[in-house]
């Protein structure tokens, strides 16, 4: 059962919206994400005004924005001189990630493969969509609390490099998850 703006759609009542019209009206990404976001056996309510918003209230925008933000953060860090390797060696040191938001983000990223496997086993793509929203929320909290690039004239440290790796891992997981759902992962928004 699908409801748009609170009206139940019904062929018998003559108030249907074809999928192609819904995609033309709202866009491919919001429609696909919305269809994947809810269990197949539950009623689906679409709020067109919400799906058109470019705000954190819109779930697809929220996840896509986290991806775009992570890509922008990586570009800014590299422009500030943060490199992923030092003397040809990867510079990731998980022991440096001791902020609470880093632990939360690492936890969500670590559970992603299990979530995808379980979603595939049960044929429930909503598990992936909801987990992407959790990752996006954790990423936004981490981004607000922890700097990737050094401030001003501060030297680049292993913590900066490690945070760049964490940022890139988040970006990759968000891109992979959105791709699984058939939704784009924009580099900029």
Backbone as JSON Lines, residues from 0, in Angstrom:
{"i":0,"aa":"X","n":[0.86,-1.18,0.0],"ca":[0.0,0.0,0.0],"c":[0.9,1.24,0.0]}
{"i":1,"aa":"X","n":[0.64,2.12,-0.92],"ca":[1.41,3.35,-1.03],"c":[0.49,4.53,-0.77]}
{"i":2,"aa":"X","n":[0.99,5.48,-0.01],"ca":[0.25,6.69,0.28],"c":[1.13,7.88,-0.08]}
{"i":3,"aa":"X","n":[0.57,8.8,-0.84],"ca":[1.28,10.03,-1.2],"c":[0.48,11.19,-0.64]}
{"i":4,"aa":"X","n":[1.15,12.01,0.18],"ca":[0.48,13.14,0.84],"c":[-0.75,12.71,1.62]}
{"i":5,"aa":"X","n":[-0.69,11.52,2.21],"ca":[-1.78,11.05,3.04],"c":[-2.92,10.41,2.29]}
{"i":6,"aa":"X","n":[-2.92,10.44,0.95],"ca":[-3.98,9.84,0.17],"c":[-3.56,8.44,-0.26]}
{"i":7,"aa":"X","n":[-4.39,7.45,0.04],"ca":[-4.08,6.09,-0.37],"c":[-4.34,5.96,-1.86]}
{"i":8,"aa":"X","n":[-3.36,5.39,-2.54],"ca":[-3.5,5.22,-3.98],"c":[-4.23,3.92,-4.27]}
{"i":9,"aa":"X","n":[-5.14,3.99,-5.25],"ca":[-5.96,2.83,-5.56],"c":[-6.37,2.87,-7.03]}
{"i":10,"aa":"X","n":[-6.19,1.73,-7.72],"ca":[-6.64,1.66,-9.12],"c":[-8.16,1.78,-9.18]}
{"i":11,"aa":"X","n":[-8.84,1.14,-8.24],"ca":[-10.3,1.15,-8.24],"c":[-10.83,2.57,-8.08]}
{"i":12,"aa":"X","n":[-10.19,3.35,-7.2],"ca":[-10.64,4.73,-6.97],"c":[-10.16,5.66,-8.07]}
{"i":13,"aa":"X","n":[-9.24,5.18,-8.9],"ca":[-8.75,5.99,-10.01],"c":[-7.7,7.01,-9.61]}
{"i":14,"aa":"X","n":[-7.13,6.88,-8.45],"ca":[-6.1,7.84,-8.03],"c":[-4.75,7.13,-7.91]}
{"i":15,"aa":"X","n":[-4.17,6.82,-9.04],"ca":[-2.87,6.17,-9.04],"c":[-1.82,7.11,-9.63]}
{"i":16,"aa":"X","n":[-0.6,6.86,-9.27],"ca":[0.52,7.57,-9.86],"c":[1.46,6.49,-10.37]}
{"i":17,"aa":"X","n":[1.73,6.5,-11.66],"ca":[2.65,5.51,-12.21],"c":[4.07,5.82,-11.77]}
{"i":18,"aa":"X","n":[4.86,4.78,-11.69],"ca":[6.23,4.92,-11.21],"c":[7.03,5.91,-12.05]}
{"i":19,"aa":"X","n":[6.85,5.87,-13.36],"ca":[7.59,6.8,-14.23],"c":[7.2,8.25,-13.93]}
{"i":20,"aa":"X","n":[5.93,8.48,-13.6],"ca":[5.49,9.83,-13.25],"c":[6.03,10.26,-11.89]}
{"i":21,"aa":"X","n":[6.09,9.31,-10.97],"ca":[6.65,9.59,-9.64],"c":[8.13,9.95,-9.76]}
{"i":22,"aa":"X","n":[8.86,9.22,-10.6],"ca":[10.28,9.5,-10.82],"c":[10.46,10.86,-11.49]}
{"i":23,"aa":"X","n":[9.61,11.17,-12.45],"ca":[9.7,12.47,-13.12],"c":[9.41,13.6,-12.14]}
{"i":24,"aa":"X","n":[8.47,13.39,-11.24],"ca":[8.05,14.4,-10.27],"c":[9.1,14.6,-9.17]}
{"i":25,"aa":"X","n":[9.59,13.5,-8.58],"ca":[10.46,13.59,-7.42],"c":[11.94,13.34,-7.72]}
{"i":26,"aa":"X","n":[12.22,12.65,-8.79],"ca":[13.6,12.29,-9.13],"c":[13.87,10.83,-8.85]}
{"i":27,"aa":"X","n":[14.81,10.27,-9.59],"ca":[15.11,8.84,-9.47],"c":[15.66,8.47,-8.1]}
{"i":28,"aa":"X","n":[16.63,9.25,-7.6],"ca":[17.27,8.9,-6.33],"c":[16.3,8.91,-5.15]}
{"i":29,"aa":"X","n":[15.49,9.96,-4.98],"ca":[14.55,9.94,-3.84],"c":[13.54,8.79,-3.92]}
{"i":30,"aa":"X","n":[13.06,8.48,-5.13],"ca":[12.08,7.4,-5.26],"c":[12.72,6.05,-4.96]}
{"i":31,"aa":"X","n":[13.87,5.79,-5.56],"ca":[14.55,4.51,-5.31],"c":[14.89,4.34,-3.84]}
{"i":32,"aa":"X","n":[15.44,5.38,-3.25],"ca":[15.83,5.28,-1.85],"c":[14.6,5.06,-0.97]}
{"i":33,"aa":"X","n":[13.52,5.76,-1.26],"ca":[12.3,5.61,-0.47],"c":[11.73,4.2,-0.59]}
{"i":34,"aa":"X","n":[11.77,3.64,-1.78],"ca":[11.26,2.29,-1.98],"c":[12.12,1.27,-1.25]}
{"i":35,"aa":"X","n":[13.43,1.53,-1.19],"ca":[14.34,0.6,-0.52],"c":[14.36,0.79,1.0]}
{"i":36,"aa":"X","n":[13.89,1.91,1.46],"ca":[14.03,2.28,2.88],"c":[13.04,1.59,3.8]}
{"i":37,"aa":"X","n":[11.97,1.07,3.27],"ca":[10.93,0.45,4.09],"c":[10.8,-1.03,3.75]}
{"i":38,"aa":"X","n":[10.47,-1.85,4.74],"ca":[10.25,-3.28,4.47],"c":[9.15,-3.46,3.43]}
{"i":39,"aa":"X","n":[9.28,-4.5,2.62],"ca":[8.31,-4.74,1.54],"c":[6.91,-4.99,2.06]}
{"i":40,"aa":"X","n":[6.79,-5.51,3.28],"ca":[5.47,-5.84,3.81],"c":[4.85,-4.74,4.66]}
{"i":41,"aa":"X","n":[5.43,-3.54,4.62],"ca":[4.88,-2.44,5.41],"c":[4.31,-1.37,4.47]}
{"i":42,"aa":"X","n":[3.35,-0.61,4.96],"ca":[2.8,0.47,4.13],"c":[3.89,1.51,3.84]}
{"i":43,"aa":"X","n":[3.83,2.08,2.67],"ca":[4.81,3.08,2.26],"c":[4.12,4.42,2.12]}
{"i":44,"aa":"X","n":[4.6,5.4,2.86],"ca":[4.07,6.74,2.77],"c":[5.15,7.66,2.24]}
{"i":45,"aa":"X","n":[4.87,8.3,1.13],"ca":[5.81,9.24,0.54],"c":[5.34,10.66,0.79]}
{"i":46,"aa":"X","n":[6.24,11.48,1.25],"ca":[5.97,12.89,1.45],"c":[6.75,13.65,0.38]}
{"i":47,"aa":"X","n":[6.1,14.02,-0.72],"ca":[6.81,14.67,-1.83],"c":[7.55,15.93,-1.41]}
{"i":48,"aa":"X","n":[6.98,16.71,-0.53],"ca":[7.64,17.95,-0.1],"c":[8.94,17.63,0.65]}
{"i":49,"aa":"X","n":[8.91,16.6,1.47],"ca":[10.11,16.19,2.2],"c":[11.17,15.66,1.24]}
{"i":50,"aa":"X","n":[10.75,14.86,0.27],"ca":[11.7,14.26,-0.68],"c":[12.31,15.28,-1.63]}
{"i":51,"aa":"X","n":[11.7,16.45,-1.74],"ca":[12.26,17.51,-2.59],"c":[13.22,18.41,-1.81]}
{"i":52,"aa":"X","n":[13.16,18.33,-0.47],"ca":[13.99,19.21,0.35],"c":[15.46,18.82,0.29]}
{"i":53,"aa":"X","n":[16.29,19.83,0.34],"ca":[17.73,19.62,0.45],"c":[18.12,19.93,1.89]}
{"i":54,"aa":"X","n":[17.66,19.04,2.79],"ca":[17.92,19.23,4.21],"c":[18.12,17.86,4.86]}
{"i":55,"aa":"X","n":[18.55,17.87,6.11],"ca":[18.8,16.63,6.83],"c":[17.52,15.87,7.13]}
{"i":56,"aa":"X","n":[16.37,16.49,6.96],"ca":[15.09,15.8,7.16],"c":[14.84,14.77,6.07]}
{"i":57,"aa":"X","n":[15.4,15.0,4.9],"ca":[15.24,14.12,3.74],"c":[16.29,13.01,3.82]}
{"i":58,"aa":"X","n":[15.89,11.76,4.05],"ca":[16.86,10.69,4.27],"c":[17.86,10.49,3.12]}
{"i":59,"aa":"X","n":[17.39,10.55,1.89],"ca":[18.33,10.34,0.77],"c":[19.32,11.5,0.68]}
{"i":60,"aa":"X","n":[18.85,12.72,0.9],"ca":[19.77,13.86,0.9],"c":[20.78,13.73,2.02]}
{"i":61,"aa":"X","n":[20.33,13.29,3.19],"ca":[21.19,13.16,4.37],"c":[22.37,12.22,4.08]}
{"i":62,"aa":"X","n":[22.08,11.08,3.47],"ca":[23.13,10.1,3.16],"c":[24.0,10.61,2.02]}
{"i":63,"aa":"X","n":[23.39,11.13,0.97],"ca":[24.18,11.65,-0.15],"c":[25.06,12.82,0.29]}
{"i":64,"aa":"X","n":[24.55,13.67,1.16],"ca":[25.33,14.79,1.64],"c":[26.52,14.32,2.47]}
{"i":65,"aa":"X","n":[26.33,13.27,3.26],"ca":[27.46,12.71,4.02],"c":[28.55,12.25,3.07]}
{"i":66,"aa":"X","n":[28.16,11.62,1.97],"ca":[29.15,11.18,0.99],"c":[29.85,12.38,0.35]}
{"i":67,"aa":"X","n":[29.08,13.34,-0.1],"ca":[29.67,14.53,-0.73],"c":[30.57,15.28,0.26]}
{"i":68,"aa":"X","n":[30.14,15.35,1.5],"ca":[30.94,16.03,2.53],"c":[32.26,15.3,2.75]}
{"i":69,"aa":"X","n":[32.22,13.98,2.74],"ca":[33.45,13.2,2.94],"c":[34.41,13.39,1.77]}
{"i":70,"aa":"X","n":[33.87,13.49,0.58],"ca":[34.72,13.71,-0.6],"c":[35.34,15.11,-0.53]}
{"i":71,"aa":"X","n":[34.55,16.09,-0.13],"ca":[35.07,17.45,0.03],"c":[36.12,17.53,1.12]}
{"i":72,"aa":"X","n":[35.9,16.83,2.23],"ca":[36.87,16.82,3.32],"c":[38.18,16.2,2.86]}
{"i":73,"aa":"X","n":[38.1,15.17,2.04],"ca":[39.32,14.54,1.52],"c":[40.07,15.5,0.6]}
{"i":74,"aa":"X","n":[39.34,16.19,-0.25],"ca":[39.99,17.16,-1.15],"c":[40.67,18.26,-0.34]}
{"i":75,"aa":"X","n":[39.98,18.76,0.68],"ca":[40.55,19.83,1.52],"c":[41.77,19.35,2.29]}
{"i":76,"aa":"X","n":[41.73,18.13,2.79],"ca":[42.86,17.6,3.55],"c":[44.08,17.43,2.65]}
{"i":77,"aa":"X","n":[43.87,16.91,1.46],"ca":[44.98,16.73,0.53],"c":[45.54,18.09,0.13]}
{"i":78,"aa":"X","n":[44.68,19.07,-0.08],"ca":[45.14,20.43,-0.41],"c":[45.94,21.04,0.73]}
{"i":79,"aa":"X","n":[45.65,20.63,1.98],"ca":[46.37,21.13,3.14],"c":[47.66,20.34,3.41]}
{"i":80,"aa":"X","n":[47.94,19.36,2.55],"ca":[49.19,18.61,2.68],"c":[49.08,17.29,3.41]}
{"i":81,"aa":"X","n":[47.88,16.86,3.73],"ca":[47.71,15.57,4.4],"c":[47.77,14.48,3.34]}
{"i":82,"aa":"X","n":[48.72,13.58,3.5],"ca":[48.88,12.46,2.56],"c":[48.6,11.17,3.29]}
{"i":83,"aa":"X","n":[48.13,10.18,2.54],"ca":[47.77,8.9,3.14],"c":[48.99,8.04,3.47]}
{"i":84,"aa":"X","n":[50.1,8.34,2.82],"ca":[51.31,7.55,3.03],"c":[52.47,8.46,3.41]}
{"i":85,"aa":"X","n":[53.39,7.9,4.19],"ca":[54.62,8.58,4.54],"c":[55.76,7.63,4.17]}
{"i":86,"aa":"X","n":[56.67,8.11,3.35],"ca":[57.8,7.3,2.89],"c":[57.33,5.99,2.27]}
{"i":87,"aa":"X","n":[56.26,6.05,1.49],"ca":[55.76,4.87,0.8],"c":[54.99,3.89,1.67]}
{"i":88,"aa":"X","n":[54.77,4.21,2.93],"ca":[54.06,3.33,3.86],"c":[52.72,3.94,4.25]}
{"i":89,"aa":"X","n":[51.69,3.09,4.32],"ca":[50.4,3.57,4.8],"c":[50.57,4.09,6.22]}
{"i":90,"aa":"X","n":[49.89,5.17,6.51],"ca":[50.07,5.82,7.81],"c":[48.85,5.68,8.72]}
{"i":91,"aa":"X","n":[48.07,4.65,8.55],"ca":[46.9,4.44,9.39],"c":[47.31,3.82,10.71]}
{"i":92,"aa":"X","n":[46.9,4.44,11.81],"ca":[47.18,3.93,13.15],"c":[45.89,4.02,13.96]}
{"i":93,"aa":"X","n":[45.17,2.92,14.03],"ca":[43.87,2.9,14.71],"c":[43.96,3.31,16.17]}
{"i":94,"aa":"X","n":[45.1,3.13,16.8],"ca":[45.26,3.49,18.21],"c":[45.11,5.0,18.43]}
{"i":95,"aa":"X","n":[45.31,5.79,17.38],"ca":[45.18,7.24,17.5],"c":[43.72,7.7,17.52]}
{"i":96,"aa":"X","n":[42.82,6.84,17.09],"ca":[41.4,7.2,17.01],"c":[40.74,6.89,18.35]}
{"i":97,"aa":"X","n":[40.8,7.87,19.26],"ca":[40.27,7.63,20.59],"c":[39.1,8.54,20.97]}
{"i":98,"aa":"X","n":[38.66,9.36,20.05],"ca":[37.49,10.22,20.32],"c":[36.23,9.35,20.24]}
{"i":99,"aa":"X","n":[35.24,9.64,21.06],"ca":[34.0,8.85,21.09],"c":[33.33,8.78,19.73]}
{"i":100,"aa":"X","n":[33.35,9.87,18.97],"ca":[32.7,9.86,17.66],"c":[33.47,8.97,16.68]}
{"i":101,"aa":"X","n":[34.77,8.85,16.87],"ca":[35.56,7.97,16.0],"c":[35.22,6.51,16.28]}
{"i":102,"aa":"X","n":[35.07,6.18,17.54],"ca":[34.7,4.81,17.91],"c":[33.31,4.45,17.38]}
{"i":103,"aa":"X","n":[32.39,5.4,17.48],"ca":[31.04,5.17,16.97],"c":[31.07,4.94,15.47]}
{"i":104,"aa":"X","n":[31.78,5.79,14.75],"ca":[31.86,5.67,13.29],"c":[32.52,4.35,12.9]}
{"i":105,"aa":"X","n":[33.62,4.0,13.56],"ca":[34.3,2.73,13.27],"c":[33.37,1.54,13.51]}
{"i":106,"aa":"X","n":[32.56,1.62,14.54],"ca":[31.63,0.54,14.85],"c":[30.61,0.36,13.72]}
{"i":107,"aa":"X","n":[30.04,1.46,13.25],"ca":[29.07,1.37,12.15],"c":[29.73,0.87,10.87]}
{"i":108,"aa":"X","n":[30.93,1.35,10.58],"ca":[31.63,0.89,9.38],"c":[31.95,-0.59,9.49]}
{"i":109,"aa":"X","n":[32.36,-1.03,10.68],"ca":[32.7,-2.44,10.88],"c":[31.52,-3.38,10.74]}
{"i":110,"aa":"X","n":[30.33,-2.91,11.06],"ca":[29.16,-3.78,10.96],"c":[28.51,-3.75,9.58]}
{"i":111,"aa":"X","n":[28.98,-2.88,8.71],"ca":[28.4,-2.76,7.37],"c":[28.4,-4.08,6.6]}
{"i":112,"aa":"X","n":[29.52,-4.83,6.52],"ca":[29.49,-6.09,5.76],"c":[28.44,-7.07,6.28]}
{"i":113,"aa":"X","n":[28.3,-7.14,7.6],"ca":[27.31,-8.04,8.18],"c":[25.9,-7.59,7.8]}
{"i":114,"aa":"X","n":[25.65,-6.28,7.86],"ca":[24.33,-5.74,7.51],"c":[23.99,-6.07,6.06]}
{"i":115,"aa":"X","n":[24.94,-5.89,5.16],"ca":[24.71,-6.17,3.74],"c":[24.44,-7.66,3.54]}
{"i":116,"aa":"X","n":[25.22,-8.52,4.18],"ca":[25.02,-9.97,4.05],"c":[23.64,-10.37,4.58]}
{"i":117,"aa":"X","n":[23.25,-9.82,5.72],"ca":[21.95,-10.15,6.31],"c":[20.81,-9.62,5.42]}
{"i":118,"aa":"X","n":[20.99,-8.43,4.88],"ca":[19.97,-7.85,3.99],"c":[19.81,-8.72,2.74]}
{"i":119,"aa":"X","n":[20.91,-9.22,2.21],"ca":[20.84,-10.08,1.03],"c":[20.18,-11.42,1.38]}
{"i":120,"aa":"X","n":[20.58,-11.99,2.5],"ca":[20.02,-13.27,2.93],"c":[18.5,-13.18,3.12]}
{"i":121,"aa":"X","n":[18.05,-12.1,3.75],"ca":[16.63,-11.94,4.05],"c":[15.86,-11.2,2.96]}
{"i":122,"aa":"X","n":[16.6,-10.72,1.95],"ca":[16.01,-9.92,0.87],"c":[15.27,-8.71,1.43]}
{"i":123,"aa":"X","n":[16.01,-7.98,2.27],"ca":[15.45,-6.8,2.93],"c":[16.4,-5.62,2.74]}
{"i":124,"aa":"X","n":[16.32,-4.95,1.59],"ca":[17.24,-3.83,1.33],"c":[17.08,-2.67,2.29]}
{"i":125,"aa":"X","n":[15.95,-2.61,2.99],"ca":[15.77,-1.51,3.94],"c":[16.83,-1.53,5.03]}
{"i":126,"aa":"X","n":[17.38,-2.7,5.32],"ca":[18.44,-2.8,6.32],"c":[19.67,-2.0,5.89]}
{"i":127,"aa":"X","n":[19.99,-2.06,4.6],"ca":[21.13,-1.3,4.07],"c":[20.84,0.19,4.15]}
{"i":128,"aa":"X","n":[19.66,0.59,3.69],"ca":[19.3,2.02,3.7],"c":[19.34,2.59,5.12]}
{"i":129,"aa":"X","n":[18.77,1.89,6.06],"ca":[18.74,2.39,7.44],"c":[20.15,2.43,8.04]}
{"i":130,"aa":"X","n":[20.99,1.45,7.67],"ca":[22.36,1.46,8.18],"c":[23.16,2.61,7.56]}
{"i":131,"aa":"X","n":[22.91,2.91,6.31],"ca":[23.57,4.07,5.68],"c":[23.2,5.35,6.4]}
{"i":132,"aa":"X","n":[21.95,5.46,6.83],"ca":[21.53,6.64,7.58],"c":[22.27,6.71,8.92]}
{"i":133,"aa":"X","n":[22.48,5.57,9.56],"ca":[23.22,5.54,10.83],"c":[24.68,5.94,10.59]}
{"i":134,"aa":"X","n":[25.27,5.44,9.52],"ca":[26.65,5.8,9.18],"c":[26.74,7.3,8.89]}
{"i":135,"aa":"X","n":[25.79,7.81,8.12],"ca":[25.79,9.24,7.8],"c":[25.69,10.08,9.07]}
{"i":136,"aa":"X","n":[24.83,9.69,9.99],"ca":[24.7,10.42,11.25],"c":[25.99,10.39,12.05]}
{"i":137,"aa":"X","n":[26.6,9.21,12.13],"ca":[27.87,9.08,12.86],"c":[28.96,9.9,12.18]}
{"i":138,"aa":"X","n":[28.95,9.9,10.84],"ca":[29.96,10.68,10.11],"c":[29.8,12.18,10.39]}
{"i":139,"aa":"X","n":[28.57,12.66,10.31],"ca":[28.34,14.09,10.55],"c":[28.78,14.48,11.97]}
{"i":140,"aa":"X","n":[28.48,13.65,12.95],"ca":[28.91,13.94,14.33],"c":[30.44,13.93,14.43]}
{"i":141,"aa":"X","n":[31.08,12.97,13.78],"ca":[32.54,12.88,13.78],"c":[33.15,14.11,13.1]}
{"i":142,"aa":"X","n":[32.61,14.46,11.95],"ca":[33.13,15.6,11.18],"c":[33.06,16.88,12.01]}
{"i":143,"aa":"X","n":[31.98,17.05,12.75],"ca":[31.82,18.24,13.57],"c":[32.77,18.27,14.77]}
{"i":144,"aa":"X","n":[33.21,17.1,15.24],"ca":[34.03,17.02,16.44],"c":[35.53,16.87,16.16]}
{"i":145,"aa":"X","n":[35.9,16.31,15.02],"ca":[37.31,15.98,14.76],"c":[37.78,16.59,13.44]}
{"i":146,"aa":"X","n":[38.96,17.15,13.48],"ca":[39.54,17.76,12.28],"c":[40.4,16.75,11.53]}
{"i":147,"aa":"X","n":[40.29,16.78,10.22],"ca":[41.16,15.95,9.39],"c":[42.42,16.74,9.06]}
{"i":148,"aa":"X","n":[42.23,17.93,8.55],"ca":[43.36,18.79,8.17],"c":[43.83,19.6,9.38]}
{"i":149,"aa":"X","n":[45.13,19.85,9.47],"ca":[45.62,20.67,10.59],"c":[45.16,22.12,10.44]}
{"i":150,"aa":"X","n":[45.09,22.81,11.57],"ca":[44.7,24.22,11.58],"c":[45.9,25.1,11.27]}
{"i":151,"aa":"X","n":[45.73,26.07,10.41],"ca":[46.76,27.07,10.14],"c":[48.13,26.49,9.83]}
{"i":152,"aa":"X","n":[49.11,26.84,10.67],"ca":[50.49,26.42,10.45],"c":[50.85,25.14,11.21]}
{"i":153,"aa":"X","n":[49.87,24.48,11.82],"ca":[50.17,23.24,12.53],"c":[50.75,22.22,11.56]}
{"i":154,"aa":"X","n":[51.67,21.39,12.02],"ca":[52.23,20.36,11.13],"c":[51.23,19.23,10.93]}
{"i":155,"aa":"X","n":[51.37,18.53,9.81],"ca":[50.56,17.34,9.54],"c":[51.08,16.21,10.42]}
{"i":156,"aa":"X","n":[50.18,15.57,11.13],"ca":[50.56,14.48,12.04],"c":[49.96,13.16,11.57]}
{"i":157,"aa":"X","n":[50.36,12.09,12.24],"ca":[49.79,10.78,11.93],"c":[48.3,10.75,12.24]}
{"i":158,"aa":"X","n":[47.86,11.54,13.21],"ca":[46.43,11.62,13.51],"c":[45.68,12.19,12.32]}
{"i":159,"aa":"X","n":[46.22,13.23,11.69],"ca":[45.57,13.79,10.49],"c":[45.49,12.73,9.39]}
{"i":160,"aa":"X","n":[46.58,12.02,9.2],"ca":[46.61,10.98,8.15],"c":[45.62,9.85,8.46]}
{"i":161,"aa":"X","n":[45.58,9.45,9.71],"ca":[44.67,8.37,10.11],"c":[43.22,8.81,9.94]}
{"i":162,"aa":"X","n":[42.94,10.04,10.3],"ca":[41.57,10.55,10.12],"c":[41.21,10.65,8.65]}
{"i":163,"aa":"X","n":[42.18,10.94,7.8],"ca":[41.9,10.95,6.36],"c":[41.54,9.55,5.89]}
{"i":164,"aa":"X","n":[42.25,8.54,6.4],"ca":[41.9,7.16,6.07],"c":[40.49,6.83,6.53]}
{"i":165,"aa":"X","n":[40.13,7.24,7.73],"ca":[38.78,6.99,8.25],"c":[37.74,7.7,7.4]}
{"i":166,"aa":"X","n":[38.02,8.92,7.02],"ca":[37.14,9.68,6.15],"c":[36.95,8.95,4.82]}
{"i":167,"aa":"X","n":[38.05,8.47,4.25],"ca":[37.98,7.78,2.95],"c":[37.23,6.46,3.07]}
{"i":168,"aa":"X","n":[37.39,5.76,4.18],"ca":[36.67,4.51,4.38],"c":[35.16,4.78,4.45]}
{"i":169,"aa":"X","n":[34.8,5.83,5.14],"ca":[33.39,6.2,5.24],"c":[32.83,6.54,3.87]}
{"i":170,"aa":"X","n":[33.58,7.31,3.12],"ca":[33.17,7.69,1.77],"c":[32.93,6.45,0.91]}
{"i":171,"aa":"X","n":[33.84,5.49,1.0],"ca":[33.72,4.27,0.2],"c":[32.51,3.44,0.6]}
{"i":172,"aa":"X","n":[32.29,3.29,1.9],"ca":[31.15,2.51,2.37],"c":[29.83,3.18,1.96]}
{"i":173,"aa":"X","n":[29.75,4.49,2.1],"ca":[28.53,5.2,1.67],"c":[28.31,5.04,0.17]}
{"i":174,"aa":"X","n":[29.37,5.18,-0.62],"ca":[29.24,5.02,-2.08],"c":[28.8,3.6,-2.43]}
{"i":175,"aa":"X","n":[29.39,2.61,-1.78],"ca":[29.02,1.22,-2.05],"c":[27.57,0.95,-1.68]}
{"i":176,"aa":"X","n":[27.15,1.44,-0.53],"ca":[25.77,1.23,-0.09],"c":[24.76,1.91,-1.0]}
{"i":177,"aa":"X","n":[25.05,3.14,-1.37],"ca":[24.14,3.84,-2.29],"c":[24.08,3.12,-3.63]}
{"i":178,"aa":"X","n":[25.23,2.62,-4.09],"ca":[25.26,1.88,-5.35],"c":[24.42,0.61,-5.26]}
{"i":179,"aa":"X","n":[24.48,-0.09,-4.13],"ca":[23.65,-1.28,-3.94],"c":[22.17,-0.95,-4.08]}
{"i":180,"aa":"X","n":[21.79,0.22,-3.64],"ca":[20.38,0.64,-3.7],"c":[20.02,1.31,-5.02]}
{"i":181,"aa":"X","n":[21.0,1.47,-5.91],"ca":[20.73,2.09,-7.21],"c":[20.61,3.6,-7.12]}
{"i":182,"aa":"X","n":[21.25,4.19,-6.11],"ca":[21.17,5.64,-5.88],"c":[22.55,6.23,-6.1]}
{"i":183,"aa":"X","n":[22.6,7.43,-6.66],"ca":[23.89,8.06,-6.95],"c":[24.59,8.53,-5.68]}
{"i":184,"aa":"X","n":[25.91,8.59,-5.76],"ca":[26.75,9.08,-4.65],"c":[27.5,10.3,-5.17]}
{"i":185,"aa":"X","n":[26.9,11.48,-5.09],"ca":[27.53,12.68,-5.66],"c":[28.81,13.08,-4.96]}
{"i":186,"aa":"X","n":[29.75,13.6,-5.73],"ca":[31.01,14.1,-5.2],"c":[30.85,15.48,-4.55]}
{"i":187,"aa":"X","n":[29.89,16.22,-5.06],"ca":[29.62,17.58,-4.55],"c":[28.11,17.8,-4.51]}
{"i":188,"aa":"X","n":[27.69,18.62,-3.55],"ca":[26.26,18.97,-3.48],"c":[26.13,20.45,-3.18]}
